[in-house]
C-alpha cells in the first residue's frame, strides 16, 4: 500500500479536530508534518479531499468517503494491535471498565472483589461516567467493557439490569404544598437538580427544561441538595431508600410519569479479541447482578 496508517490518522485528526493546527496538537506533531502527510496522501491517490469554502476547508464528497473508510481502517488496525498484546500477555495486565454512576457502587465493588481474588495481579481502571460518557469511553478505546444505558452504533449490548427512577423533593418543597398532582408546567417553574453528563459532547437532553437548574458532578451532591430543599431531581430509587424511609425525601405526585425505568446493558468493546480476564470479569458481573436482582425480587 502506498498510503501509511500515519497519513490516514493525520487526515482523520484534521477532520475531527477542525483544522491542521488542532490536529497537530492532538497528534503531538508539528503542523507542517500533518499538512505534508495529508497533501502527500492526496497526491499519492490522485484525489482532492478538501476544498476551501470561505475561510474554512471542508471535505469534498471524495474526502467524506476517504474519511469514513479511513476511520474503519485505523480502528481495525488498533484492534489488531490490542488483541495481539492481550494474546501475548495471556491474562491481561490491566482491564478498563466504564460504568454508569447509576449502577450500584456496592455491587461493582463486590464484582471487583470476586475478580481480584481470582486475578490479583490484574489492574482495574474504573471509569464512573454519566450518560454519553460511557459510550464515549468505548468509542475512544478507554474501556474493555462497559455498563451503559446507551449502546453506541457498532457495538452489541446484553441486557443487564433494570433500574427504577423516582422524581423526588424535600417534603417541605413548594411542589409538595400544591395539594394536587404536579404538572410539567409546575416543574418548569422550580429548580431542577441534574448530574452533569461526563461525555465531551454532552448532547443528552434533560426530561424537564426547567427555567432554573443546578448541574453538579456527583449524584451524592444531587441527593444532598434535594435533601436540603434546594430543588427536585430524578434519582435511582435504590440510592435514596434511606432518605425515603426517613422522610428526608418524598416522591412528587406527578399527574403522569411520576416514575421511569432505565435499562443498563453490558457491552464488550471487542468480543472477538476480549482477553480471558475481560471475559471472566464480564461473567462475574452477569452472575452478581442476577443474584442481586433475585434477592431484591424475594424482598419485594
C-alpha positions as semicolon CSV with decimal commas, in nm:
position;residue;x (nm);y (nm);z (nm)
1;X;0,000;0,000;0,000
2;X;0,125;0,348;-0,085
3;X;-0,055;0,532;0,197
4;X;0,056;0,469;0,555
5;X;-0,162;0,446;0,865
6;X;0,006;0,765;0,992
7;X;-0,123;0,952;0,686
8;X;-0,474;0,818;0,737
9;X;-0,456;0,918;1,105
10;X;-0,349;1,267;1,004
11;X;-0,650;1,300;0,770
12;X;-0,888;1,176;1,040
13;X;-0,743;1,410;1,301
14;X;-0,770;1,715;1,072
15;X;-1,140;1,641;1,022
16;X;-1,216;1,555;1,387
17;X;-1,016;1,848;1,527
18;X;-1,145;2,100;1,275
19;X;-0,810;2,209;1,132
20;X;-0,439;2,139;1,092
21;X;-0,326;2,331;1,399
22;X;-0,552;2,144;1,644
23;X;-0,482;1,816;1,464
24;X;-0,110;1,870;1,520
25;X;-0,173;1,927;1,892
26;X;-0,386;1,612;1,915
27;X;-0,122;1,402;1,738
28;X;0,168;1,570;1,920
29;X;0,329;1,657;1,585
30;X;0,426;1,976;1,408
31;X;0,161;2,144;1,194
32;X;0,388;2,121;0,889
33;X;0,425;1,743;0,925
34;X;0,048;1,695;0,948
35;X;-0,009;1,921;0,646
36;X;0,255;1,734;0,448
37;X;0,106;1,394;0,541
38;X;-0,241;1,493;0,416
39;X;-0,107;1,659;0,100
40;X;0,107;1,354;0,021
41;X;-0,194;1,126;0,074
42;X;-0,397;1,326;-0,178
43;X;-0,107;1,327;-0,423
44;X;-0,046;0,953;-0,396
45;X;-0,414;0,873;-0,451
46;X;-0,471;1,144;-0,711
47;X;-0,773;1,286;-0,527
48;X;-0,881;1,610;-0,362
49;X;-1,000;1,553;-0,008
50;X;-1,062;1,917;0,090
51;X;-1,196;2,228;-0,075
52;X;-1,197;2,584;0,058
53;X;-1,535;2,744;0,126
54;X;-1,500;3,094;0,262
55;X;-1,222;3,072;0,518
56;X;-1,281;2,709;0,604
57;X;-1,156;2,386;0,441
58;X;-1,434;2,129;0,412
59;X;-1,438;1,771;0,289
60;X;-1,524;1,705;-0,072
61;X;-1,758;1,410;-0,144
62;X;-1,444;1,207;-0,216
63;X;-1,291;1,328;0,110
64;X;-1,600;1,220;0,302
65;X;-1,570;0,869;0,159
66;X;-1,198;0,855;0,241
67;X;-1,264;0,980;0,595
68;X;-1,530;0,714;0,664
69;X;-1,317;0,431;0,525
70;X;-1,004;0,560;0,699
71;X;-1,174;0,558;1,039
72;X;-1,268;0,193;0,994
73;X;-0,916;0,108;0,874
74;X;-0,739;0,279;1,165
75;X;-0,982;0,138;1,425
76;X;-0,933;-0,214;1,288
77;X;-0,554;-0,174;1,292
78;X;-0,567;-0,058;1,654
79;X;-0,794;-0,350;1,744
80;X;-0,547;-0,597;1,590
81;X;-0,263;-0,450;1,796
82;X;-0,468;-0,463;2,117
83;X;-0,566;-0,823;2,050
84;X;-0,205;-0,919;1,983
85;X;-0,087;-0,758;2,307
86;X;-0,354;-0,938;2,507
87;X;-0,284;-1,274;2,345
88;X;0,089;-1,242;2,402
89;X;0,039;-1,148;2,767
90;X;-0,217;-1,421;2,844
91;X;-0,423;-1,289;3,137
92;X;-0,448;-0,910;3,087
93;X;-0,228;-0,685;3,296
94;X;-0,499;-0,416;3,302
95;X;-0,872;-0,403;3,230
96;X;-1,069;-0,082;3,179
97;X;-1,435;-0,063;3,282
98;X;-1,672;0,224;3,208
99;X;-1,984;0,212;3,427
100;X;-2,279;0,444;3,460
101;X;-2,289;0,607;3,803
102;X;-2,644;0,472;3,847
103;X;-2,502;0,117;3,859
104;X;-2,491;0,022;4,230
105;X;-2,148;0,101;4,371
106;X;-2,163;-0,178;4,629
107;X;-2,241;-0,426;4,351
108;X;-1,950;-0,308;4,138
109;X;-1,713;-0,340;4,435
110;X;-1,842;-0,691;4,502
111;X;-1,770;-0,786;4,140
112;X;-1,420;-0,640;4,159
113;X;-1,357;-0,819;4,488
114;X;-1,451;-1,154;4,333
115;X;-1,237;-1,086;4,030
116;X;-0,944;-0,969;4,244
117;X;-0,947;-1,296;4,435
118;X;-0,905;-1,485;4,107
119;X;-0,662;-1,246;3,937
120;X;-0,483;-1,036;4,199
121;X;-0,219;-0,911;3,953
122;X;-0,462;-0,760;3,703
123;X;-0,502;-0,384;3,748
124;X;-0,851;-0,240;3,717
125;X;-0,928;0,109;3,589
126;X;-1,288;0,202;3,665
127;X;-1,436;0,499;3,479
128;X;-1,751;0,616;3,657
129;X;-1,941;0,803;3,388
130;X;-2,274;0,970;3,319
131;X;-2,491;0,919;3,009
132;X;-2,285;0,988;2,696
133;X;-1,957;0,949;2,883
134;X;-1,987;0,570;2,890
135;X;-2,033;0,513;2,514
136;X;-1,759;0,769;2,459
137;X;-1,518;0,560;2,667
138;X;-1,596;0,261;2,445
139;X;-1,555;0,454;2,122
140;X;-1,224;0,603;2,235
141;X;-1,083;0,265;2,338
142;X;-1,062;0,357;2,707
143;X;-1,276;0,064;2,822
144;X;-1,260;-0,310;2,757
145;X;-1,616;-0,347;2,880
146;X;-1,892;-0,110;2,980
147;X;-2,216;-0,093;3,174
148;X;-2,422;0,163;2,989
149;X;-2,776;0,276;2,921
150;X;-2,677;0,379;2,567
151;X;-2,527;0,121;2,332
152;X;-2,329;0,307;2,063
153;X;-2,356;0,211;1,697
154;X;-2,124;-0,073;1,605
155;X;-2,147;-0,243;1,947
156;X;-2,376;-0,514;2,083
157;X;-2,533;-0,472;2,427
158;X;-2,654;-0,752;2,652
159;X;-2,945;-0,651;2,883
160;X;-2,805;-0,649;3,238
161;X;-3,048;-0,485;3,480
162;X;-3,345;-0,250;3,504
163;X;-3,350;0,047;3,742
164;X;-3,646;0,245;3,873
165;X;-3,610;0,625;3,887
166;X;-3,828;0,845;4,107
167;X;-3,883;1,222;4,094
168;X;-3,833;1,347;4,450
169;X;-3,802;1,663;4,658
170;X;-3,786;1,758;5,025
171;X;-4,128;1,715;5,196
172;X;-4,142;2,093;5,258
173;X;-4,070;2,181;4,894
174;X;-4,336;2,412;4,744
175;X;-4,430;2,147;4,485
176;X;-4,550;1,921;4,767
177;X;-4,762;2,204;4,901
178;X;-4,972;2,244;4,585
179;X;-5,232;1,999;4,713
180;X;-5,284;1,849;4,369
181;X;-5,098;1,641;4,108
182;X;-4,788;1,821;3,980
183;X;-4,774;1,910;3,610
184;X;-4,479;1,968;3,377
185;X;-4,561;2,339;3,386
186;X;-4,523;2,331;3,765
187;X;-4,184;2,163;3,734
188;X;-4,057;2,422;3,488
189;X;-4,118;2,694;3,748
190;X;-3,886;2,538;4,007
191;X;-3,518;2,447;4,030
192;X;-3,411;2,114;3,884
193;X;-3,105;1,925;4,009
194;X;-2,909;1,748;3,734
195;X;-2,594;1,537;3,734
196;X;-2,353;1,659;3,468
197;X;-2,303;1,432;3,168
198;X;-1,941;1,316;3,161
199;X;-1,911;1,288;2,781
200;X;-1,733;1,567;2,596
201;X;-2,028;1,636;2,365
202;X;-2,291;1,636;2,644
203;X;-2,569;1,606;2,389
204;X;-2,830;1,432;2,608
205;X;-3,132;1,646;2,690
206;X;-3,297;1,652;3,033
207;X;-3,657;1,540;3,076
208;X;-3,769;1,880;3,205
209;X;-3,646;2,209;3,058
210;X;-3,662;2,398;3,387
211;X;-3,603;2,773;3,395
212;X;-3,357;2,728;3,684
213;X;-3,114;2,438;3,714
214;X;-2,821;2,331;3,927
215;X;-2,586;2,095;3,743
216;X;-2,348;1,900;3,966
217;X;-2,074;1,644;3,901
218;X;-2,177;1,377;4,151
219;X;-2,506;1,205;4,230
220;X;-2,430;1,227;4,603
221;X;-2,427;1,606;4,565
222;X;-2,763;1,599;4,387
223;X;-2,913;1,382;4,662
224;X;-2,779;1,611;4,936
225;X;-2,906;1,922;4,756
226;X;-3,253;1,766;4,728
227;X;-3,242;1,668;5,099
228;X;-3,170;2,031;5,187
229;X;-3,467;2,153;4,983
230;X;-3,270;2,316;4,702
231;X;-3,469;2,155;4,421
232;X;-3,615;1,836;4,277
233;X;-3,434;1,554;4,100
234;X;-3,482;1,224;3,918
235;X;-3,289;0,969;4,124
236;X;-3,247;0,589;4,123
237;X;-3,481;0,453;4,391
238;X;-3,220;0,220;4,542
239;X;-2,981;0,513;4,607
240;X;-3,234;0,709;4,815
241;X;-3,409;0,431;5,009
242;X;-3,276;0,558;5,342
243;X;-3,385;0,916;5,264
244;X;-3,731;0,797;5,158
245;X;-3,769;0,579;5,469
246;X;-3,656;0,864;5,696
247;X;-3,887;1,116;5,525
248;X;-3,596;1,335;5,413
249;X;-3,713;1,297;5,053
250;X;-4,062;1,239;4,918
251;X;-4,181;1,135;4,569
252;X;-4,357;1,416;4,385
253;X;-4,719;1,334;4,291
254;X;-4,686;1,390;3,916
255;X;-5,004;1,393;3,712
256;X;-4,833;1,148;3,479
257;X;-4,490;0,993;3,457
258;X;-4,400;1,001;3,827
259;X;-4,163;0,711;3,778
260;X;-3,947;0,584;3,496
261;X;-3,725;0,287;3,428
262;X;-3,380;0,270;3,278
263;X;-3,220;-0,035;3,117
264;X;-2,849;-0,098;3,164
265;X;-2,653;-0,309;2,917
266;X;-2,324;-0,496;2,941
267;X;-2,107;-0,423;2,638
268;X;-1,771;-0,572;2,540
269;X;-1,551;-0,333;2,343
270;X;-1,436;-0,618;2,117
271;X;-1,600;-0,953;2,187
272;X;-1,377;-1,139;1,940
273;X;-1,049;-1,006;2,083
274;X;-1,151;-0,990;2,450
275;X;-0,890;-1,148;2,676
276;X;-0,964;-1,417;2,935
277;X;-0,965;-1,161;3,217
278;X;-1,219;-0,938;3,044
279;X;-1,443;-1,236;2,967
280;X;-1,418;-1,361;3,325
281;X;-1,498;-1,018;3,471
282;X;-1,799;-0,990;3,239
283;X;-1,920;-1,331;3,362
284;X;-1,877;-1,223;3,727
285;X;-2,080;-0,906;3,661
286;X;-2,361;-1,110;3,500
287;X;-2,368;-1,358;3,788
288;X;-2,352;-1,093;4,061
289;X;-2,627;-0,881;3,904
290;X;-2,852;-1,185;3,860
291;X;-2,802;-1,282;4,227
292;X;-2,869;-0,927;4,349
293;X;-3,184;-0,894;4,137
294;X;-3,310;-1,232;4,261
295;X;-3,265;-1,124;4,625
296;X;-3,438;-0,793;4,551
297;X;-3,733;-0,983;4,399
298;X;-3,759;-1,204;4,707
299;X;-3,763;-0,895;4,934
300;X;-4,048;-0,741;4,738
